[in-house]
Amino acid sequence: MRTKFVQDGIQYEHADTKPDLVPGSVRRFTYGAEPQIIARVPLKGGGIIEIHGYGGHYNSDWATVDWNDNVHHFTCWVPAADVRRAAEGEWHGNYVAS
């Protein structure tokens, strides 16, 4: 899985968190109706970056954020507490093509 991405001209690498998920506990947002979200994504080596992306999969503890950097597509799991739906006019992400 690709972890290095560019945002605002700076290269980052997300931590690629792999949570222990209970089989059957994960749901997916309806295809084509994924919510625009803002997620606090942990970086490899420490730190956090705010990503404007789409919600993909989720359970009560974890969620995926999907985004692109105008070249590549990225997905990573983040704690659900670090994800929120974007308010009207707040979101400035890119369309995510799968």
N, CA, C and O atoms as a DFTB+ gen file, in Angstrom:
392 C
 N C O
     1  1       0.844      -1.173       0.000
     2  2       0.000       0.000       0.000
     3  2       0.896       1.245       0.000
     4  3       1.891       1.309       0.723
     5  1       0.536       2.198      -0.798
     6  2       1.275       3.453      -0.920
     7  2       1.014       4.318       0.320
     8  3      -0.134       4.506       0.720
     9  1       2.086       4.840       0.923
    10  2       1.936       5.652       2.135
    11  2       2.489       7.067       1.979
    12  3       2.141       7.945       2.768
    13  1       3.338       7.310       0.984
    14  2       3.924       8.642       0.784
    15  2       3.034       9.462      -0.136
    16  3       2.644       9.001      -1.208
    17  1       2.714      10.683       0.290
    18  2       1.835      11.552      -0.479
    19  2       2.321      12.989      -0.370
    20  3       3.135      13.321       0.491
    21  1       1.812      13.829      -1.254
    22  2       2.175      15.247      -1.268
    23  2       0.934      16.063      -0.950
    24  3      -0.132      15.848      -1.526
    25  1       1.089      16.998      -0.029
    26  2       0.011      17.935       0.292
    27  2       0.626      19.323       0.411
    28  3       1.590      19.529       1.149
    29  1       0.060      20.262      -0.318
    30  2       0.559      21.644      -0.327
    31  2       2.051      21.695      -0.650
    32  3       2.790      22.489      -0.069
    33  1       2.491      20.839      -1.583
    34  2       3.868      20.844      -2.037
    35  2       4.869      20.163      -1.116
    36  3       6.068      20.176      -1.397
    37  1       4.406      19.573      -0.026
    38  2       5.289      18.910       0.945
    39  2       4.990      17.419       0.940
    40  3       3.828      17.013       0.924
    41  1       6.041      16.602       0.955
    42  2       5.847      15.150       0.988
    43  2       5.717      14.674       2.427
    44  3       6.475      15.083       3.307
    45  1       4.734      13.795       2.649
    46  2       4.473      13.189       3.948
    47  2       4.393      11.683       3.771
    48  3       4.308      11.179       2.651
    49  1       4.421      10.972       4.890
    50  2       4.177       9.538       4.874
    51  2       3.257       9.213       6.048
    52  3       3.606       9.450       7.204
    53  1       2.074       8.666       5.739
    54  2       1.159       8.335       6.830
    55  2       1.616       7.050       7.513
    56  3       2.321       6.234       6.921
    57  1       1.204       6.887       8.759
    58  2       1.694       5.804       9.610
    59  2       1.164       4.425       9.208
    60  3       1.669       3.413       9.695
    61  1       0.163       4.363       8.336
    62  2      -0.397       3.100       7.868
    63  2      -0.841       2.215       9.027
    64  3      -0.457       1.049       9.122
    65  1      -1.656       2.792       9.903
    66  2      -2.193       2.075      11.059
    67  2      -3.020       0.879      10.601
    68  3      -3.831       0.989       9.681
    69  1      -2.811      -0.244      11.239
    70  2      -3.566      -1.458      10.914
    71  2      -4.268      -1.947      12.187
    72  3      -3.703      -2.728      12.953
    73  1      -5.495      -1.484      12.403
    74  2      -6.209      -1.883      13.623
    75  2      -6.631      -3.345      13.596
    76  3      -6.799      -3.941      12.532
    77  1      -6.798      -3.912      14.786
    78  2      -7.410      -5.240      14.915
    79  2      -8.911      -5.048      14.783
    80  3      -9.538      -4.412      15.630
    81  1      -9.480      -5.591      13.735
    82  2     -10.910      -5.426      13.487
    83  2     -11.617      -6.757      13.676
    84  3     -11.166      -7.790      13.183
    85  1     -12.715      -6.718      14.389
    86  2     -13.526      -7.912      14.612
    87  2     -14.266      -8.229      13.319
    88  3     -14.945      -7.360      12.772
    89  1     -14.148      -9.458      12.820
    90  2     -14.866      -9.817      11.599
    91  2     -16.352      -9.501      11.716
    92  3     -16.991      -9.817      12.720
    93  1     -16.884      -8.882      10.690
    94  2     -18.305      -8.533      10.670
    95  2     -18.628      -7.206      11.318
    96  3     -19.781      -6.778      11.293
    97  1     -17.620      -6.526      11.910
    98  2     -17.890      -5.264      12.596
    99  2     -17.751      -4.046      11.686
   100  3     -18.161      -2.948      12.062
   101  1     -17.183      -4.225      10.503
   102  2     -16.903      -3.094       9.619
   103  2     -18.026      -2.923       8.605
   104  3     -18.509      -3.888       8.013
   105  1     -18.425      -1.678       8.422
   106  2     -19.453      -1.330       7.435
   107  2     -18.845      -0.407       6.401
   108  3     -17.771       0.156       6.615
   109  1     -19.531      -0.249       5.279
   110  2     -19.072       0.642       4.238
   111  2     -20.165       1.650       3.931
   112  3     -21.348       1.312       3.889
   113  1     -19.746       2.909       3.715
   114  2     -20.710       3.897       3.269
   115  2     -21.194       3.509       1.880
   116  3     -20.477       2.835       1.140
   117  1     -22.385       3.919       1.526
   118  2     -22.965       3.602       0.225
   119  2     -22.069       4.140      -0.884
   120  3     -21.677       5.307      -0.876
   121  1     -21.752       3.265      -1.843
   122  2     -20.899       3.655      -2.959
   123  2     -21.516       4.836      -3.701
   124  3     -22.696       4.807      -4.051
   125  1     -20.724       5.864      -3.936
   126  2     -21.186       7.065      -4.613
   127  2     -21.778       8.104      -3.678
   128  3     -22.040       9.233      -4.095
   129  1     -21.994       7.739      -2.413
   130  2     -22.561       8.670      -1.436
   131  2     -21.669       8.772      -0.203
   132  3     -22.144       9.064       0.894
   133  1     -20.366       8.527      -0.392
   134  2     -19.428       8.602       0.725
   135  2     -19.367      10.030       1.247
   136  3     -19.334      10.970       0.452
   137  1     -19.351      10.217       2.564
   138  2     -19.340      11.571       3.123
   139  2     -17.980      12.251       2.961
   140  3     -16.935      11.602       3.001
   141  1     -18.018      13.557       2.779
   142  2     -16.793      14.354       2.794
   143  2     -16.402      14.517       4.259
   144  3     -17.189      14.992       5.078
   145  1     -15.177      14.117       4.570
   146  2     -14.733      14.141       5.961
   147  2     -13.407      14.870       6.103
   148  3     -12.697      15.106       5.126
   149  1     -13.096      15.215       7.325
   150  2     -11.798      15.769       7.686
   151  2     -11.250      14.857       8.776
   152  3     -11.886      14.654       9.811
   153  1     -10.062      14.310       8.530
   154  2      -9.476      13.324       9.444
   155  2      -8.091      13.769       9.887
   156  3      -7.326      14.342       9.111
   157  1      -7.792      13.499      11.128
   158  2      -6.449      13.728      11.666
   159  2      -5.669      12.437      11.459
   160  3      -5.893      11.445      12.153
   161  1      -4.752      12.462      10.497
   162  2      -4.022      11.260      10.078
   163  2      -2.637      11.254      10.715
   164  3      -1.884      12.215      10.561
   165  1      -2.289      10.173      11.435
   166  2      -0.962      10.090      12.045
   167  2       0.115       9.861      10.982
   168  3      -0.076       9.103      10.031
   169  1       1.244      10.532      11.170
   170  2       2.367      10.413      10.248
   171  2       3.419       9.453      10.782
   172  3       3.613       9.338      11.992
   173  1       4.086       8.774       9.881
   174  2       5.190       7.905      10.261
   175  2       6.267       8.795      10.887
   176  3       6.598       9.846      10.340
   177  1       6.804       8.384      12.010
   178  2       7.811       9.170      12.697
   179  2       7.237      10.207      13.645
   180  3       7.988      10.943      14.285
   181  1       5.911      10.275      13.745
   182  2       5.262      11.206      14.669
   183  2       4.602      12.366      13.944
   184  3       4.912      12.666      12.791
   185  1       3.703      12.994      14.637
   186  2       2.967      14.120      14.075
   187  2       1.630      13.697      13.500
   188  3       1.321      12.512      13.379
   189  1       0.851      14.703      13.152
   190  2      -0.502      14.509      12.625
   191  2      -0.680      15.502      11.481
   192  3      -0.159      16.617      11.528
   193  1      -1.422      15.087      10.454
   194  2      -1.793      16.007       9.380
   195  2      -3.299      15.911       9.172
   196  3      -3.882      14.835       9.299
   197  1      -3.917      17.026       8.857
   198  2      -5.349      17.049       8.597
   199  2      -5.572      16.765       7.113
   200  3      -5.043      17.456       6.243
   201  1      -6.367      15.734       6.849
   202  2      -6.673      15.321       5.481
   203  2      -8.152      15.552       5.204
   204  3      -9.008      15.177       6.006
   205  1      -8.446      16.167       4.071
   206  2      -9.812      16.331       3.594
   207  2     -10.031      15.236       2.556
   208  3      -9.452      15.268       1.470
   209  1     -10.867      14.276       2.903
   210  2     -11.089      13.138       2.019
   211  2     -12.518      12.634       2.118
   212  3     -13.431      13.370       2.494
   213  1     -12.691      11.382       1.779
   214  2     -14.000      10.737       1.837
   215  2     -13.974       9.603       2.838
   216  3     -12.952       8.936       3.003
   217  1     -15.097       9.382       3.509
   218  2     -15.233       8.231       4.386
   219  2     -15.463       6.993       3.541
   220  3     -16.191       7.043       2.550
   221  1     -14.857       5.895       3.920
   222  2     -15.024       4.647       3.178
   223  2     -15.650       3.576       4.045
   224  3     -16.836       3.277       3.906
   225  1     -14.867       2.996       4.937
   226  2     -15.312       1.944       5.848
   227  2     -15.244       2.464       7.274
   228  3     -14.512       3.407       7.575
   229  1     -16.020       1.834       8.147
   230  2     -16.043       2.300       9.532
   231  2     -16.624       1.237      10.460
   232  3     -17.344       0.331      10.039
   233  1     -16.284       1.384      11.736
   234  2     -16.986       0.703      12.818
   235  2     -17.024       1.688      13.974
   236  3     -16.757       2.871      13.765
   237  1     -17.339       1.258      15.163
   238  2     -17.480       2.207      16.270
   239  2     -16.141       2.811      16.714
   240  3     -16.127       3.864      17.353
   241  1     -15.027       2.167      16.387
   242  2     -13.722       2.632      16.852
   243  2     -12.810       3.180      15.761
   244  3     -11.929       3.989      16.052
   245  1     -13.000       2.759      14.515
   246  2     -12.093       3.094      13.423
   247  2     -12.855       3.512      12.177
   248  3     -14.021       3.160      11.997
   249  1     -12.177       4.269      11.317
   250  2     -12.755       4.656      10.026
   251  2     -11.630       4.805       9.008
   252  3     -10.485       5.076       9.369
   253  1     -11.964       4.626       7.742
   254  2     -10.969       4.889       6.708
   255  2     -11.226       6.255       6.108
   256  3     -12.367       6.696       5.972
   257  1     -10.143       6.907       5.753
   258  2     -10.212       8.141       4.979
   259  2      -9.552       7.836       3.636
   260  3      -8.458       7.274       3.585
   261  1     -10.224       8.211       2.557
   262  2      -9.730       8.031       1.197
   263  2      -9.490       9.413       0.604
   264  3     -10.336      10.300       0.719
   265  1      -8.339       9.593      -0.028
   266  2      -8.024      10.877      -0.644
   267  2      -7.019      10.665      -1.765
   268  3      -6.485       9.569      -1.936
   269  1      -6.764      11.727      -2.530
   270  2      -5.693      11.663      -3.509
   271  2      -4.889      12.950      -3.458
   272  3      -5.348      13.980      -2.962
   273  1      -3.672      12.860      -3.987
   274  2      -2.792      14.031      -3.996
   275  2      -2.608      14.553      -5.425
   276  3      -1.556      15.090      -5.774
   277  1      -3.640      14.385      -6.232
   278  2      -3.672      14.753      -7.643
   279  2      -2.863      13.801      -8.518
   280  3      -2.807      13.989      -9.733
   281  1      -2.239      12.788      -7.929
   282  2      -1.503      11.788      -8.697
   283  2      -1.924      10.387      -8.277
   284  3      -2.260       9.564      -9.129
   285  1      -1.913      10.099      -6.972
   286  2      -2.184       8.764      -6.457
   287  2      -3.347       8.770      -5.472
   288  3      -3.675       9.792      -4.869
   289  1      -3.955       7.605      -5.330
   290  2      -5.050       7.391      -4.382
   291  2      -4.483       6.803      -3.091
   292  3      -3.578       5.970      -3.134
   293  1      -5.008       7.229      -1.949
   294  2      -4.561       6.756      -0.635
   295  2      -5.756       6.387       0.220
   296  3      -6.833       6.970       0.093
   297  1      -5.553       5.410       1.095
   298  2      -6.537       5.015       2.091
   299  2      -5.789       4.668       3.362
   300  3      -4.762       3.991       3.314
   301  1      -6.292       5.122       4.490
   302  2      -5.716       4.662       5.752
   303  2      -6.787       4.654       6.837
   304  3      -7.774       5.387       6.774
   305  1      -6.558       3.802       7.835
   306  2      -7.432       3.708       8.995
   307  2      -6.994       4.729      10.026
   308  3      -5.801       4.911      10.266
   309  1      -7.958       5.390      10.631
   310  2      -7.694       6.329      11.717
   311  2      -8.722       6.086      12.818
   312  3      -9.809       5.579      12.542
   313  1      -8.397       6.437      14.052
   314  2      -9.399       6.308      15.107
   315  2     -10.642       7.133      14.765
   316  3     -10.528       8.264      14.292
   317  1     -11.808       6.576      15.000
   318  2     -13.061       7.268      14.680
   319  2     -13.150       8.628      15.372
   320  3     -13.758       9.556      14.838
   321  1     -12.556       8.749      16.540
   322  2     -12.582      10.025      17.265
   323  2     -11.821      11.125      16.529
   324  3     -12.006      12.306      16.822
   325  1     -10.965      10.747      15.575
   326  2     -10.175      11.721      14.819
   327  2     -10.771      12.037      13.451
   328  3     -10.096      12.595      12.586
   329  1     -12.036      11.678      13.260
   330  2     -12.722      11.906      11.990
   331  2     -14.003      12.685      12.251
   332  3     -14.726      12.419      13.211
   333  1     -14.269      13.650      11.380
   334  2     -15.547      14.374      11.477
   335  2     -16.029      14.722      10.077
   336  3     -15.237      14.856       9.144
   337  1     -17.333      14.864       9.951
   338  2     -17.899      15.311       8.673
   339  2     -17.582      16.791       8.505
   340  3     -17.638      17.564       9.462
   341  1     -17.250      17.171       7.285
   342  2     -16.934      18.568       6.996
   343  2     -18.206      19.410       7.025
   344  3     -19.262      18.978       6.562
   345  1     -18.090      20.605       7.569
   346  2     -19.210      21.548       7.570
   347  2     -19.376      22.128       6.162
   348  3     -18.452      22.065       5.350
   349  1     -20.520      22.676       5.884
   350  2     -20.810      23.282       4.584
   351  2     -19.717      24.291       4.214
   352  3     -19.442      25.218       4.975
   353  1     -19.101      24.108       3.056
   354  2     -18.075      25.022       2.565
   355  2     -16.694      24.837       3.171
   356  3     -15.761      25.540       2.781
   357  1     -16.534      23.916       4.110
   358  2     -15.250      23.720       4.805
   359  2     -14.324      22.770       4.048
   360  3     -13.104      22.925       4.103
   361  1     -14.878      21.808       3.357
   362  2     -14.113      20.757       2.724
   363  2     -13.405      21.260       1.476
   364  3     -14.017      21.933       0.647
   365  1     -12.124      20.944       1.334
   366  2     -11.389      21.341       0.118
   367  2     -10.546      20.195      -0.424
   368  3      -9.415      20.392      -0.868
   369  1     -11.116      18.994      -0.380
   370  2     -10.416      17.819      -0.885
   371  2     -10.563      17.689      -2.385
   372  3     -11.090      18.571      -3.064
   373  1     -10.082      16.562      -2.881
   374  2     -10.159      16.249      -4.304
   375  2     -11.079      15.067      -4.519
   376  3     -11.288      14.252      -3.620
   377  1     -11.626      14.983      -5.716
   378  2     -12.416      13.818      -6.081
   379  2     -11.519      12.596      -6.009
   380  3     -10.384      12.636      -6.484
   381  1     -11.996      11.534      -5.436
   382  2     -11.210      10.307      -5.303
   383  2     -11.708       9.305      -6.336
   384  3     -12.843       8.833      -6.267
   385  1     -10.852       8.993      -7.285
   386  2     -11.190       7.967      -8.270
   387  2     -10.592       6.661      -7.829
   388  3      -9.401       6.599      -7.525
   389  1     -11.398       5.601      -7.787
   390  2     -10.869       4.316      -7.339
   391  2     -10.319       3.504      -8.472
   392  3      -9.835       2.393      -8.257
